[in-house]
């Protein structure tokens, strides 16, 4: 690859990562003409005020941002504790924990030059599928934060199918056997040891295949009229799905890659067999986040 191409690739990767980080947790500042997105505002209120003033100044053709801030932007005190405890913010915190957990799993590979056995075709295929899922988690999260319940569930169903595929593939040796895997049928194997996988798949499939009964989720009555509801802020539901998918991810990552991992936290291996730990640490994290969302004030 040409050195210029490498520089552009690094720039693009860095830019893409920054965009991903912004869209994970952002504040919207807008007028009729312009909209700006910045990192969640209570991390740095000064940035929020300055960007808001710039948007207002540009919208009104003003040369002075300071004038726009003094004349049109009201700087009101914000109860940061109240904002941080809202359902939406608590859901975002749950997603961040899931993301941190997934990245910690991926980063467990040793950095040493120790010679390790070559992975089988199944183990290698499982690692490829699981590694790229971090961006599928991001996609589901973005849809959930926007309130697009059914679209988010469709991506979450894809994530679950890929986790189940990796769970089946890691046991296989030949490419021919791997090609024969029917993705939708791998859920039944995964749910034998993790019943939550079957429960999740049933729920997500029901929400992905929208039937007539689901139409009433989009409609409600307001002032005697039928109103279409385009978004749903079911943040407890979204957090529960993301967190349990992350838990399944960690289990299958360790099952498929345990020969290459210096330590395990979701499973225990003895004599080439394994069992899933009932006291794995991430379960407490799941419960803590769900409790916070359950008792969080509605927006």
N, C-alpha and C positions, 0 to 999 in steps of 0.2 A: 504494500500500500504506500502511495506517495506521502511524503511528510506533510504536505498541505492537506491531504485528505484526512490524515490522522488528527491534525489540529482541528479541522472542522468537526470530526467525529467526537472529539473530546468536548468541544464547545457545545455541540448539540446534546450530548449526554448530560453535561452540566446544566444546560438550559432546561432540558426536559425534567430533570430532577427537581429544579427550583419550581417549575410549574406544578409538578405533582405535589410538592410540599405545600405550595400556596393553596391549591384546590382541596387539600385535606382539611384545612381549617382556616376559613377566611371571613372577612367582613366586607359587606357591599356598601359602597358610597356612591350615590347617584343623584342626578337631576334628570329632567326630561331628555336632555341632549346627550349627556355623557355618564358613563359608569366606570368606576375603578374598584378593583379588588385588592385588598391588602391583608396581611396576616391578622389573625384575630386581634381586635382592637385593644383589649385591656392589657396586652403585653407591652404596648407603647402607645399611650394616648396621644402623645405629641405628633407621631406619624399620622394617626387618623385625622387629627385636626388640620394638619398641613395639607394632606391630600384632599380632604373635603373642601378646604378653601380653594385649592387649585381647580377642582371640578366646578365649583360655583363660579369662580372668576372666569373660567373659559366659557361656561354656559351663558354668562351675562356680558361677555366682551369686555371684561375689566382688565386693566393692565397691572393692577396691584393685587397680589394675593393677600397681603396684610390687610388691605382695605376690605376685601371680601370676607376675611375671617372676622374682623371687628364688626362689620355692618350686617352680614347675613348668617354667620355661623355662631350658634349659641354653644358655648362650652359649658355643658351641664355635668355636675358630678355623677359618677356612676358607681353603684353599689357592686363592686367587683365580686364580692362573695355571692350575691344573689344571681348575677349573670353566670358565674362559674357553676352554680348548682342547677341551672336550667336543664330540662330534658335533652335539648339538642347538644349542649356543651358536654353533658355527661355521656351522651352517646359517642361524641367525637373522642372523648377520653378513652372510652371502651375500645374504639377502633384503634387508637394509638397503642394501647396495650397489646392488642392482637398483632399489629404490625411489628412492634418491638419483639414480641415472642417469636414470630415467624423469622425475622431477620437474625435473631439469636440462634435459631436452629440452623439456618444456612451457614452461619459464621463458625459453627463448631468444628469444621474440618481443621485438622492440625496444620500449622504452618511449617513444621519441621520437614527435613529432607528424608525422613524415615521411609523406607521402601514398603509400600503397602500392596496387597494383591490387586490385580486388575479387576475392575468390576465386571460382573456378567452383563449381558445385553439388557436383561430386565432391570438390574440395579441402576445401570446407566440411564435407561429410558425413564425410570421413576424419578431420578434426580433432575433430569431435564424438565419433565412435566411439573414437578413440585417447585423448582427454582423460579420458573416464570409466573407462577400463580400469585406472587406478591403483587403483580400489576392487575391481576383479575380482582384481588381483594380491594385494591384502590378503586377500580371501576365500579364495583358494587357499592363501596362506601360513598363515592361521589353521587351516584344515583339516589342512594338513601338520604343523603343530606339535602338533596334537591326535592325530596318528597316523592320520587318516582318509585313507588313501592313495587309494582309488578315488574318493571324493568330491572330493578335491583335484585329481585328474587330470581329472575331469569339468569343473571350473571352468577348469583350464589349457587344456583343449581348446577351450572357449568363447573364451578369450583369443586363442588362435592363430587361430581362425576369424575373429575380429573384426579382428585385424591383417591377415590375408589379404584380408578384405573391403575394408579401407581402402586396401590396396595396389592393388586393382582399381578401386575407386571414384574414386580421385584423378585418374585419367586421363579420366574421363567428364565430359561437359558438361551433358547434359540429365537432368532428373529421371526421364523415361521410361526412359532407358538404365540409370540407377542402380537403379530398381525391378526391372529384369530380372535383376539379379545373383543368382546362386544361391550362397549363402555357402559351402557345402561344396565347390563346384567352384573356388573362388578359390585353394585351397591349391596346385593344380597350377601356377598362374601364378607364385606366390611361390617355389615350390621350384625353378623353372628357374634362378633366380639364387642362391637360398639352399637348397641340398639339405637342410640341417638341418631346414627346415620340414616337408619330407616325412617325414623320419625321426621327428620329434617327433609329427607327426599320426598316423602309423601306430602308434606306441607308445601314445599317449594314447587312440586309438580302441579299441585292443585292451583296454586297462584300463578303459575306460568301458563297453564292451559286455561285461559279465561273463558268460562262458560256463562250462560244466561244469568245464573244465580249471582255471579260476581258483579253484574251490572249495578246492583244496588249499592255496592261499595263506592261507586262513582257519583251517586245521586243523593241529594238531600233536599228537604223542603225549607224554603226561606221566604217569609212574608207571603205564604200561600202559593209560591211558585216552585217548580222543580228546577234545581240548580245543579249544574255539572261540577263535580269536585275533581280537579285534575291532579292534586297532590295529597298525599297522606303522611302525616308526621307520626308514624308508629315507631317511636324511637326505642322503646323497650324491645319490641319485636326485632328491629334491625340489629340491635346490640346482641341479642340472644343468638341470632343467626351467625353474625360475624365471629363472635367469641367461640361458639361451639365448632364452627368450621376451623378456626385457628387451632383449637384443641385437637381435632381430628388430624389436622395438618401435622402437628408436632408428633403425634403418635405414629403416623405413617412415615414421616421423615425418618424417625429413629428406627422403625422396623426395617425400612429399606436400606438405610445407610449405616447401621450400627457397627459394622466391621471397621468403619473409617472414623468413628466418633470417639474421642477420648473419654467422654462422660455421657450418661443418659439420665433423663429426668422423668420421662413418660413411660418407659418400659424397663423391664429387667430381663436380662438374658442369662440363661444357664444351659450349658450343653447344647448349644445351637437351637434352643427353643426359647420362647419369650412369653412373658405375661405383662399385661398392661397394669400399671400401678393405679390403685384406687385413690392414693393420697398424693397424686402428682400436683405440684405447686400451682399450675395454671388453673386448676379447678377453683381454688380459693379466689384467685383474681377474677374469674368469671362471676362468682357469687357476689363479691364485693361490688363490682360494677353494676350488676343487675339490681342489687339492693339500692344503690344510689339513684339509679334511674327511676325505680319504682316509686320512690318518695320525693323525686325532684318536682319542683313547681312547673306547671304547664306554661308554654310560651303564649 
